[in-house]
Amino acid sequence: MNIISKYKLTLLGLALGLVGGYIYYYFVGCQSGTCAITSSPVNSTIYGGFMGSVLLNIFEKDNTKKKENNN
């Protein structure tokens, strides 16, 4: 449970990206089949999940303590 609460924004972005990637494939897609990402629902869904998680990961706080140099 600690991992889920720590990365909740990243996981939310992953879920939204997966759904968004599939919706993009379904409504826009690639008719010719030559598009690397949008020609397959699997590729489009995975790419959307990756992009969503990276996007919302930007807004997470870094809770690690940084060492202070007292020189």
C-alpha positions in Angstrom: 0.0 0.0 0.0 2.9 2.4 0.6 4.0 2.1 -3.0 0.5 3.0 -4.3 0.2 6.1 -2.1 3.8 7.1 -3.0 3.2 6.9 -6.8 -0.5 7.7 -6.9 -0.1 10.4 -9.6 2.1 8.2 -11.8 -0.4 5.4 -11.5 -3.3 7.7 -12.3 -1.4 9.0 -15.3 -0.8 5.4 -16.4 -4.5 4.5 -16.2 -5.6 7.6 -18.0 -3.0 7.1 -20.6 -4.0 3.5 -21.3 -7.6 4.5 -21.7 -6.6 7.5 -23.8 -4.3 5.5 -26.0 -7.0 3.0 -26.8 -9.6 5.7 -27.5 -7.1 7.4 -29.8 -6.6 4.1 -31.7 -10.4 3.5 -31.9 -11.4 6.9 -33.2 -8.4 8.1 -35.1 -6.1 5.1 -35.7 -4.3 4.4 -38.9 -6.2 3.1 -41.9 -3.2 2.0 -44.0 -1.5 0.0 -41.3 1.8 1.6 -41.8 1.8 3.8 -38.7 4.1 2.3 -36.0 2.1 3.4 -33.0 -1.5 3.8 -34.1 -1.9 0.8 -36.4 -2.2 -1.6 -33.4 -4.4 -1.2 -30.4 -1.7 -2.7 -28.2 1.0 -0.3 -29.4 -1.3 2.7 -29.0 -2.5 1.7 -25.5 1.1 1.0 -24.3 2.3 4.3 -25.7 -0.6 6.2 -24.2 0.1 4.6 -20.8 3.7 5.5 -20.9 3.1 9.1 -21.9 0.4 9.5 -19.3 2.6 8.2 -16.5 5.5 10.4 -17.6 3.3 13.4 -17.8 1.8 13.1 -14.3 5.1 12.0 -12.8 6.4 15.5 -13.3 4.0 16.8 -10.6 5.0 14.3 -7.9 7.1 15.7 -5.1 10.5 14.2 -4.4 10.4 13.2 -0.8 14.0 12.0 -0.5 16.2 14.1 1.7 19.1 15.7 0.0 22.5 15.8 1.7 23.6 19.3 2.6 27.3 20.1 2.1 28.5 22.1 5.0 31.9 23.0 3.6 
